[in-house]
Amino acid sequence: MNEMALDKEEKEILTALENNEWKSVSNLEKKKATFKKMAKRSIAKTKRITLRVTEQDYELAHVHAIQVGIPYQTLISSVIHKYLTGQLQETR
């Protein structure tokens, strides 16, 4: 293959492919159907809620959201989700 501008991950994939490190998947259609179901389940429907927070928390949410480059509602939703799924734990 001719040299193209590839990033590190692409180069690793190309090397693996050239070294015959990749194997065909048996039951491809069944596996695709399984992954399609998984993808559909991962796209969660959202529900609108009204939440009262202090003005200070509201402003802090806006500041943190700007710092990470996401809408503040997305940040709040993420924090709630991470807490409820055990990915975010309170430290004292």
VEXKE-375037 format. One record per atom (N, C-alpha, C): residue in three letters; atom name; x, y, z. Coordinates in steps of 0.001 Angstrom, whole numbers. Example, Ala and Ser with C-alpha at 12.3 -4.5 7.8 and 13.67 -1.06 7.14 Angstrom:
% residues 2
residuo: Ala, atomo: N, X: 13190, Y: -5690, Z: 7800
residuo: Ala, atomo: CA, X: 12300, Y: -4500, Z: 7800
residuo: Ala, atomo: C, X: 13200, Y: -3300, Z: 7800
residuo: Ser, atomo: N, X: 12850, Y: -2250, Z: 7080
residuo: Ser, atomo: CA, X: 13670, Y: -1060, Z: 7140
residuo: Ser, atomo: C, X: 12900, Y: 30, Z: 7870
END
This chain:
% residues 92
residuo: Met, atomo: N, X: 836, Y: -1178, Z: 0
residuo: Met, atomo: CA, X: 0, Y: 0, Z: 0
residuo: Met, atomo: C, X: 881, Y: 1242, Z: 0
residuo: Asn, atomo: N, X: 437, Y: 2292, Z: -709
residuo: Asn, atomo: CA, X: 1226, Y: 3515, Z: -709
residuo: Asn, atomo: C, X: 1078, Y: 4232, Z: 625
residuo: Glu, atomo: N, X: 2064, Y: 5044, Z: 951
residuo: Glu, atomo: CA, X: 2050, Y: 5750, Z: 2228
residuo: Glu, atomo: C, X: 1036, Y: 6894, Z: 2194
residuo: Met, atomo: N, X: 164, Y: 6925, Z: 3163
residuo: Met, atomo: CA, X: -824, Y: 7990, Z: 3306
residuo: Met, atomo: C, X: -603, Y: 8641, Z: 4659
residuo: Ala, atomo: N, X: -1209, Y: 9766, Z: 4845
residuo: Ala, atomo: CA, X: -1119, Y: 10440, Z: 6142
residuo: Ala, atomo: C, X: -2064, Y: 9728, Z: 7104
residuo: Leu, atomo: N, X: -1530, Y: 8787, Z: 7863
residuo: Leu, atomo: CA, X: -2329, Y: 8010, Z: 8808
residuo: Leu, atomo: C, X: -1961, Y: 8396, Z: 10223
residuo: Asp, atomo: N, X: -2941, Y: 8373, Z: 11114
residuo: Asp, atomo: CA, X: -2630, Y: 8602, Z: 12519
residuo: Asp, atomo: C, X: -2135, Y: 7291, Z: 13131
residuo: Lys, atomo: N, X: -1753, Y: 7329, Z: 14386
residuo: Lys, atomo: CA, X: -1176, Y: 6163, Z: 15057
residuo: Lys, atomo: C, X: -2113, Y: 4962, Z: 15021
residuo: Glu, atomo: N, X: -3393, Y: 5185, Z: 15366
residuo: Glu, atomo: CA, X: -4357, Y: 4086, Z: 15395
residuo: Glu, atomo: C, X: -4544, Y: 3479, Z: 14008
residuo: Glu, atomo: N, X: -4616, Y: 4332, Z: 12987
residuo: Glu, atomo: CA, X: -4774, Y: 3838, Z: 11619
residuo: Glu, atomo: C, X: -3556, Y: 3022, Z: 11174
residuo: Lys, atomo: N, X: -2375, Y: 3476, Z: 11572
residuo: Lys, atomo: CA, X: -1154, Y: 2724, Z: 11235
residuo: Lys, atomo: C, X: -1158, Y: 1348, Z: 11895
residuo: Glu, atomo: N, X: -1597, Y: 1290, Z: 13156
residuo: Glu, atomo: CA, X: -1684, Y: 4, Z: 13862
residuo: Glu, atomo: C, X: -2664, Y: -939, Z: 13171
residuo: Ile, atomo: N, X: -3794, Y: -405, Z: 12744
residuo: Ile, atomo: CA, X: -4786, Y: -1220, Z: 12044
residuo: Ile, atomo: C, X: -4230, Y: -1721, Z: 10725
residuo: Leu, atomo: N, X: -3563, Y: -843, Z: 9973
residuo: Leu, atomo: CA, X: -2979, Y: -1232, Z: 8688
residuo: Leu, atomo: C, X: -1917, Y: -2310, Z: 8875
residuo: Thr, atomo: N, X: -1057, Y: -2160, Z: 9875
residuo: Thr, atomo: CA, X: -22, Y: -3161, Z: 10143
residuo: Thr, atomo: C, X: -646, Y: -4505, Z: 10491
residuo: Ala, atomo: N, X: -1648, Y: -4495, Z: 11344
residuo: Ala, atomo: CA, X: -2330, Y: -5736, Z: 11728
residuo: Ala, atomo: C, X: -2970, Y: -6395, Z: 10514
residuo: Leu, atomo: N, X: -3576, Y: -5595, Z: 9654
residuo: Leu, atomo: CA, X: -4209, Y: -6121, Z: 8448
residuo: Leu, atomo: C, X: -3170, Y: -6728, Z: 7512
residuo: Glu, atomo: N, X: -2079, Y: -6033, Z: 7317
residuo: Glu, atomo: CA, X: -1006, Y: -6526, Z: 6431
residuo: Glu, atomo: C, X: -346, Y: -7784, Z: 6982
residuo: Asn, atomo: N, X: -346, Y: -7954, Z: 8299
residuo: Asn, atomo: CA, X: 256, Y: -9136, Z: 8927
residuo: Asn, atomo: C, X: -760, Y: -10264, Z: 9121
residuo: Asn, atomo: N, X: -1926, Y: -10136, Z: 8499
residuo: Asn, atomo: CA, X: -2989, Y: -11141, Z: 8581
residuo: Asn, atomo: C, X: -3392, Y: -11468, Z: 10019
residuo: Glu, atomo: N, X: -3418, Y: -10445, Z: 10865
residuo: Glu, atomo: CA, X: -3801, Y: -10636, Z: 12260
residuo: Glu, atomo: C, X: -5314, Y: -10580, Z: 12447
residuo: Trp, atomo: N, X: -6043, Y: -10189, Z: 11423
residuo: Trp, atomo: CA, X: -7495, Y: -10087, Z: 11515
residuo: Trp, atomo: C, X: -8118, Y: -11340, Z: 10949
residuo: Lys, atomo: N, X: -9152, Y: -11806, Z: 11593
residuo: Lys, atomo: CA, X: -9855, Y: -13017, Z: 11164
residuo: Lys, atomo: C, X: -11297, Y: -12664, Z: 10817
residuo: Ser, atomo: N, X: -11843, Y: -13387, Z: 9857
residuo: Ser, atomo: CA, X: -13248, Y: -13194, Z: 9506
residuo: Ser, atomo: C, X: -14133, Y: -13644, Z: 10665
residuo: Val, atomo: N, X: -15240, Y: -12976, Z: 10810
residuo: Val, atomo: CA, X: -16186, Y: -13296, Z: 11880
residuo: Val, atomo: C, X: -17171, Y: -14336, Z: 11362
residuo: Ser, atomo: N, X: -17357, Y: -15392, Z: 12145
residuo: Ser, atomo: CA, X: -18382, Y: -16364, Z: 11768
residuo: Ser, atomo: C, X: -19741, Y: -15798, Z: 12151
residuo: Asn, atomo: N, X: -20784, Y: -16204, Z: 11426
residuo: Asn, atomo: CA, X: -22145, Y: -15707, Z: 11692
residuo: Asn, atomo: C, X: -22212, Y: -14188, Z: 11680
residuo: Leu, atomo: N, X: -21660, Y: -13578, Z: 10640
residuo: Leu, atomo: CA, X: -21585, Y: -12120, Z: 10566
residuo: Leu, atomo: C, X: -22955, Y: -11465, Z: 10722
residuo: Glu, atomo: N, X: -23962, Y: -11965, Z: 10030
residuo: Glu, atomo: CA, X: -25284, Y: -11341, Z: 10112
residuo: Glu, atomo: C, X: -25860, Y: -11408, Z: 11526
residuo: Lys, atomo: N, X: -25645, Y: -12520, Z: 12210
residuo: Lys, atomo: CA, X: -26134, Y: -12661, Z: 13589
residuo: Lys, atomo: C, X: -25411, Y: -11675, Z: 14509
residuo: Lys, atomo: N, X: -24099, Y: -11538, Z: 14331
residuo: Lys, atomo: CA, X: -23333, Y: -10612, Z: 15168
residuo: Lys, atomo: C, X: -23753, Y: -9169, Z: 14896
residuo: Lys, atomo: N, X: -23982, Y: -8842, Z: 13614
residuo: Lys, atomo: CA, X: -24431, Y: -7490, Z: 13283
residuo: Lys, atomo: C, X: -25780, Y: -7198, Z: 13924
residuo: Ala, atomo: N, X: -26678, Y: -8178, Z: 13911
residuo: Ala, atomo: CA, X: -27995, Y: -8002, Z: 14529
residuo: Ala, atomo: C, X: -27860, Y: -7788, Z: 16032
residuo: Thr, atomo: N, X: -26969, Y: -8539, Z: 16665
residuo: Thr, atomo: CA, X: -26735, Y: -8402, Z: 18104
residuo: Thr, atomo: C, X: -26233, Y: -7002, Z: 18437
residuo: Phe, atomo: N, X: -25247, Y: -6527, Z: 17682
residuo: Phe, atomo: CA, X: -24690, Y: -5201, Z: 17944
residuo: Phe, atomo: C, X: -25700, Y: -4100, Z: 17626
residuo: Lys, atomo: N, X: -26555, Y: -4329, Z: 16636
residuo: Lys, atomo: CA, X: -27588, Y: -3357, Z: 16308
residuo: Lys, atomo: C, X: -28568, Y: -3218, Z: 17477
residuo: Lys, atomo: N, X: -28951, Y: -4364, Z: 18082
residuo: Lys, atomo: CA, X: -29840, Y: -4331, Z: 19246
residuo: Lys, atomo: C, X: -29180, Y: -3593, Z: 20412
residuo: Met, atomo: N, X: -27896, Y: -3876, Z: 20615
residuo: Met, atomo: CA, X: -27169, Y: -3216, Z: 21701
residuo: Met, atomo: C, X: -27135, Y: -1708, Z: 21484
residuo: Ala, atomo: N, X: -26902, Y: -1290, Z: 20243
residuo: Ala, atomo: CA, X: -26847, Y: 138, Z: 19936
residuo: Ala, atomo: C, X: -28198, Y: 801, Z: 20181
residuo: Lys, atomo: N, X: -29282, Y: 127, Z: 19777
residuo: Lys, atomo: CA, X: -30617, Y: 693, Z: 19989
residuo: Lys, atomo: C, X: -30920, Y: 847, Z: 21470
residuo: Arg, atomo: N, X: -30505, Y: -128, Z: 22269
residuo: Arg, atomo: CA, X: -30754, Y: -55, Z: 23713
residuo: Arg, atomo: C, X: -29950, Y: 1060, Z: 24370
residuo: Ser, atomo: N, X: -28774, Y: 1359, Z: 23801
residuo: Ser, atomo: CA, X: -27912, Y: 2370, Z: 24416
residuo: Ser, atomo: C, X: -28389, Y: 3791, Z: 24134
residuo: Ile, atomo: N, X: -29265, Y: 3936, Z: 23145
residuo: Ile, atomo: CA, X: -29805, Y: 5260, Z: 22844
residuo: Ile, atomo: C, X: -31047, Y: 5457, Z: 23717
residuo: Ala, atomo: N, X: -30809, Y: 6005, Z: 24870
residuo: Ala, atomo: CA, X: -31892, Y: 6136, Z: 25851
residuo: Ala, atomo: C, X: -32807, Y: 7298, Z: 25502
residuo: Lys, atomo: N, X: -34091, Y: 7092, Z: 25703
residuo: Lys, atomo: CA, X: -35042, Y: 8179, Z: 25548
residuo: Lys, atomo: C, X: -34892, Y: 9108, Z: 26741
residuo: Thr, atomo: N, X: -35100, Y: 10377, Z: 26504
residuo: Thr, atomo: CA, X: -34974, Y: 11334, Z: 27599
residuo: Thr, atomo: C, X: -36346, Y: 11743, Z: 28098
residuo: Lys, atomo: N, X: -36367, Y: 12191, Z: 29312
residuo: Lys, atomo: CA, X: -37594, Y: 12645, Z: 29957
residuo: Lys, atomo: C, X: -37317, Y: 14035, Z: 30515
residuo: Arg, atomo: N, X: -38207, Y: 14964, Z: 30248
residuo: Arg, atomo: CA, X: -38039, Y: 16328, Z: 30735
residuo: Arg, atomo: C, X: -38470, Y: 16388, Z: 32204
residuo: Ile, atomo: N, X: -37647, Y: 17066, Z: 33030
residuo: Ile, atomo: CA, X: -37999, Y: 17252, Z: 34442
residuo: Ile, atomo: C, X: -37774, Y: 18708, Z: 34819
residuo: Thr, atomo: N, X: -38379, Y: 19107, Z: 35903
residuo: Thr, atomo: CA, X: -38118, Y: 20416, Z: 36486
residuo: Thr, atomo: C, X: -37341, Y: 20164, Z: 37771
residuo: Leu, atomo: N, X: -36249, Y: 20870, Z: 37915
residuo: Leu, atomo: CA, X: -35377, Y: 20655, Z: 39064
residuo: Leu, atomo: C, X: -35023, Y: 22002, Z: 39670
residuo: Arg, atomo: N, X: -35254, Y: 22136, Z: 40927
residuo: Arg, atomo: CA, X: -34896, Y: 23383, Z: 41610
residuo: Arg, atomo: C, X: -33534, Y: 23213, Z: 42277
residuo: Val, atomo: N, X: -32634, Y: 24151, Z: 41999
residuo: Val, atomo: CA, X: -31307, Y: 24161, Z: 42606
residuo: Val, atomo: C, X: -31021, Y: 25583, Z: 43076
residuo: Thr, atomo: N, X: -30053, Y: 25711, Z: 43953
residuo: Thr, atomo: CA, X: -29684, Y: 27048, Z: 44414
residuo: Thr, atomo: C, X: -29071, Y: 27824, Z: 43252
residuo: Glu, atomo: N, X: -29143, Y: 29132, Z: 43361
residuo: Glu, atomo: CA, X: -28561, Y: 29982, Z: 42321
residuo: Glu, atomo: C, X: -27061, Y: 29720, Z: 42190
residuo: Gln, atomo: N, X: -26405, Y: 29480, Z: 43322
residuo: Gln, atomo: CA, X: -24966, Y: 29207, Z: 43310
residuo: Gln, atomo: C, X: -24665, Y: 27921, Z: 42534
residuo: Asp, atomo: N, X: -25437, Y: 26861, Z: 42773
residuo: Asp, atomo: CA, X: -25228, Y: 25608, Z: 42044
residuo: Asp, atomo: C, X: -25517, Y: 25777, Z: 40555
residuo: Tyr, atomo: N, X: -26549, Y: 26558, Z: 40264
residuo: Tyr, atomo: CA, X: -26912, Y: 26827, Z: 38877
residuo: Tyr, atomo: C, X: -25752, Y: 27514, Z: 38153
residuo: Glu, atomo: N, X: -25191, Y: 28520, Z: 38776
residuo: Glu, atomo: CA, X: -24079, Y: 29252, Z: 38170
residuo: Glu, atomo: C, X: -22831, Y: 28375, Z: 38060
residuo: Leu, atomo: N, X: -22569, Y: 27565, Z: 39085
residuo: Leu, atomo: CA, X: -21423, Y: 26651, Z: 39025
residuo: Leu, atomo: C, X: -21583, Y: 25635, Z: 37900
residuo: Ala, atomo: N, X: -22805, Y: 25172, Z: 37692
residuo: Ala, atomo: CA, X: -23060, Y: 24231, Z: 36598
residuo: Ala, atomo: C, X: -22728, Y: 24884, Z: 35263
residuo: His, atomo: N, X: -23122, Y: 26131, Z: 35108
residuo: His, atomo: CA, X: -22815, Y: 26854, Z: 33874
residuo: His, atomo: C, X: -21307, Y: 27002, Z: 33682
residuo: Val, atomo: N, X: -20605, Y: 27360, Z: 34731
residuo: Val, atomo: CA, X: -19154, Y: 27545, Z: 34650
residuo: Val, atomo: C, X: -18466, Y: 26236, Z: 34261
residuo: His, atomo: N, X: -18814, Y: 25151, Z: 34943
residuo: His, atomo: CA, X: -18196, Y: 23850, Z: 34644
residuo: His, atomo: C, X: -18545, Y: 23386, Z: 33235
residuo: Ala, atomo: N, X: -19766, Y: 23628, Z: 32820
residuo: Ala, atomo: CA, X: -20183, Y: 23221, Z: 31475
residuo: Ala, atomo: C, X: -19373, Y: 23969, Z: 30415
residuo: Ile, atomo: N, X: -19157, Y: 25251, Z: 30626
residuo: Ile, atomo: CA, X: -18341, Y: 26032, Z: 29690
residuo: Ile, atomo: C, X: -16917, Y: 25494, Z: 29662
residuo: Gln, atomo: N, X: -16381, Y: 25148, Z: 30827
residuo: Gln, atomo: CA, X: -15010, Y: 24634, Z: 30901
residuo: Gln, atomo: C, X: -14828, Y: 23338, Z: 30126
residuo: Val, atomo: N, X: -15852, Y: 22470, Z: 30146
residuo: Val, atomo: CA, X: -15735, Y: 21198, Z: 29431
residuo: Val, atomo: C, X: -16364, Y: 21255, Z: 28046
residuo: Gly, atomo: N, X: -16999, Y: 22374, Z: 27715
residuo: Gly, atomo: CA, X: -17525, Y: 22576, Z: 26380
residuo: Gly, atomo: C, X: -18804, Y: 21833, Z: 26054
residuo: Ile, atomo: N, X: -19689, Y: 21721, Z: 27048
residuo: Ile, atomo: CA, X: -20977, Y: 21059, Z: 26816
residuo: Ile, atomo: C, X: -22090, Y: 21923, Z: 27399
residuo: Pro, atomo: N, X: -23334, Y: 21736, Z: 26952
residuo: Pro, atomo: CA, X: -24445, Y: 22477, Z: 27562
residuo: Pro, atomo: C, X: -24598, Y: 22119, Z: 29047
residuo: Tyr, atomo: N, X: -25037, Y: 23093, Z: 29837
residuo: Tyr, atomo: CA, X: -25125, Y: 22841, Z: 31281
residuo: Tyr, atomo: C, X: -26144, Y: 21752, Z: 31618
residuo: Gln, atomo: N, X: -27218, Y: 21631, Z: 30798
residuo: Gln, atomo: CA, X: -28201, Y: 20582, Z: 31056
residuo: Gln, atomo: C, X: -27561, Y: 19198, Z: 30868
residuo: Thr, atomo: N, X: -26701, Y: 19081, Z: 29866
residuo: Thr, atomo: CA, X: -25994, Y: 17819, Z: 29605
residuo: Thr, atomo: C, X: -25069, Y: 17487, Z: 30766
residuo: Leu, atomo: N, X: -24396, Y: 18494, Z: 31294
residuo: Leu, atomo: CA, X: -23509, Y: 18290, Z: 32436
residuo: Leu, atomo: C, X: -24292, Y: 17789, Z: 33649
residuo: Ile, atomo: N, X: -25399, Y: 18447, Z: 33953
residuo: Ile, atomo: CA, X: -26214, Y: 18047, Z: 35108
residuo: Ile, atomo: C, X: -26747, Y: 16634, Z: 34920
residuo: Ser, atomo: N, X: -27234, Y: 16336, Z: 33728
residuo: Ser, atomo: CA, X: -27741, Y: 14992, Z: 33433
residuo: Ser, atomo: C, X: -26642, Y: 13950, Z: 33591
residuo: Ser, atomo: N, X: -25445, Y: 14283, Z: 33129
residuo: Ser, atomo: CA, X: -24318, Y: 13358, Z: 33242
residuo: Ser, atomo: C, X: -23944, Y: 13091, Z: 34692
residuo: Val, atomo: N, X: -23935, Y: 14138, Z: 35494
residuo: Val, atomo: CA, X: -23605, Y: 13990, Z: 36917
residuo: Val, atomo: C, X: -24642, Y: 13097, Z: 37601
residuo: Ile, atomo: N, X: -25912, Y: 13333, Z: 37320
residuo: Ile, atomo: CA, X: -26971, Y: 12505, Z: 37912
residuo: Ile, atomo: C, X: -26807, Y: 11055, Z: 37475
residuo: His, atomo: N, X: -26599, Y: 10833, Z: 36180
residuo: His, atomo: CA, X: -26450, Y: 9464, Z: 35665
residuo: His, atomo: C, X: -25247, Y: 8764, Z: 36302
residuo: Lys, atomo: N, X: -24112, Y: 9452, Z: 36341
residuo: Lys, atomo: CA, X: -22911, Y: 8834, Z: 36915
residuo: Lys, atomo: C, X: -23100, Y: 8509, Z: 38387
residuo: Tyr, atomo: N, X: -23761, Y: 9383, Z: 39128
residuo: Tyr, atomo: CA, X: -24013, Y: 9120, Z: 40545
residuo: Tyr, atomo: C, X: -24929, Y: 7907, Z: 40720
residuo: Leu, atomo: N, X: -26009, Y: 7867, Z: 39954
residuo: Leu, atomo: CA, X: -26984, Y: 6784, Z: 40099
residuo: Leu, atomo: C, X: -26454, Y: 5433, Z: 39643
residuo: Thr, atomo: N, X: -25468, Y: 5428, Z: 38738
residuo: Thr, atomo: CA, X: -24898, Y: 4160, Z: 38264
residuo: Thr, atomo: C, X: -23598, Y: 3791, Z: 38993
residuo: Gly, atomo: N, X: -23270, Y: 4559, Z: 40042
residuo: Gly, atomo: CA, X: -22098, Y: 4223, Z: 40852
residuo: Gly, atomo: C, X: -20777, Y: 4661, Z: 40250
residuo: Gln, atomo: N, X: -20803, Y: 5427, Z: 39174
residuo: Gln, atomo: CA, X: -19565, Y: 5900, Z: 38553
residuo: Gln, atomo: C, X: -19037, Y: 7174, Z: 39220
residuo: Leu, atomo: N, X: -19888, Y: 7796, Z: 40028
residuo: Leu, atomo: CA, X: -19530, Y: 9029, Z: 40714
residuo: Leu, atomo: C, X: -19925, Y: 8838, Z: 42167
residuo: Gln, atomo: N, X: -18948, Y: 8983, Z: 43057
residuo: Gln, atomo: CA, X: -19247, Y: 8759, Z: 44460
residuo: Gln, atomo: C, X: -18809, Y: 9956, Z: 45276
residuo: Glu, atomo: N, X: -19573, Y: 10235, Z: 46292
residuo: Glu, atomo: CA, X: -19285, Y: 11352, Z: 47169
residuo: Glu, atomo: C, X: -18051, Y: 11045, Z: 48001
residuo: Thr, atomo: N, X: -17174, Y: 12048, Z: 48124
residuo: Thr, atomo: CA, X: -15994, Y: 11892, Z: 48990
residuo: Thr, atomo: C, X: -16140, Y: 12864, Z: 50152
residuo: Arg, atomo: N, X: -15709, Y: 12409, Z: 51305
residuo: Arg, atomo: CA, X: -15793, Y: 13279, Z: 52499
residuo: Arg, atomo: C, X: -14453, Y: 13353, Z: 53155
END
